[in-house]
Amino acid sequence: MGRLRGMISCEEALGHLWELIDGELAPEDETAVRRHVEVCSRCYPRYDFQRAYLSLLGRIRRGEGPSPELRRRLAGLIPGAPPEGHDPGCGSDTSSKE
């Protein structure tokens, strides 16, 4: 049986976020934490970040990286980023050499 009752505090909700994300809470506790996170402007961003972080780690572990489109957009935002087609493993951009 769950130990969390009614509307829980931010400290209680934040203390159980990873358990919520990992599906390790008793059903009653999961309901209490979800109910809090869904309405709390302080806790929801943290929950959303941790969920996204865990998703990213899973993608990295499976060998998935960002899409080519995302890489291109990010490179365009970084001053001095190597041009598209640059192989970061070769040490220099050979596409412009004759």
Secondary structure, 3 states (H helix, E strand, C coil): CCCCCCCCCHHHHHHCHHHHHCCCCCHHHHHHHHHHHHHCCCHHHHHHHHHHHHHHHHHHHCCCCCCHHHHHHHHHHCCCCCCCCCCCCCCCCHHHCC
